[in-house]
């Protein structure tokens, strides 16, 4: 963004995601029902990739999935919040683009999730 352009604010998709998250926090529904409802709303390609977020022992979400269809993006994203235990020197990856899942991808994700919540 150039210094002369005025920031436009959040997109409609980002606002909807914030409202959904606020509703989720206030909701008394069990976690499994909320996950199933979120997965049902995803496009078919993202639903195949889609997974719930994972939390550490303190209940802080460390791993999340952002579906491409919801934000009209080219690829889905698997990301890790700053509470994830992934530190490796002075620089490490915290997000990955996903277009499909292979067995090798699944194994790598499982390893990263175990490390992130440790």
C-alpha positions, 0 to 999 in steps of 0.5 A: 500500500502506498503512503498516499492511499487511505486504508480501506478497513476490513473486507466483508469476509474478514468482518464475517470471520470476526463475527463468527469468532465472536459468536463462537466464543459466546456460544454454548454449543459443544466444540464438535458441533461447532467444528462440524458446522464450520466444515459444512460451510466450506467449499468441497476442495477446502472441506477435504483439507479442512481440519479443526484448530488445535489448542495447547494444554493451557487452552490457547489455539496454536494451530488453525486452518483458513479455507481458501473459499471463504476468503476467495484466496488461491489456496487454503492455509495451515497456520500456527499462532505465536503460542505454538512451540515451534521456535527453531533458532531466530527464524521458522515457518508459521504458515503453509499454503495447501492445495491438496494433502498427501500422506507425506503432508499429513505426516509433516502436519502431525509432527508439527502439531505435536511439537506446537502443543508440547 
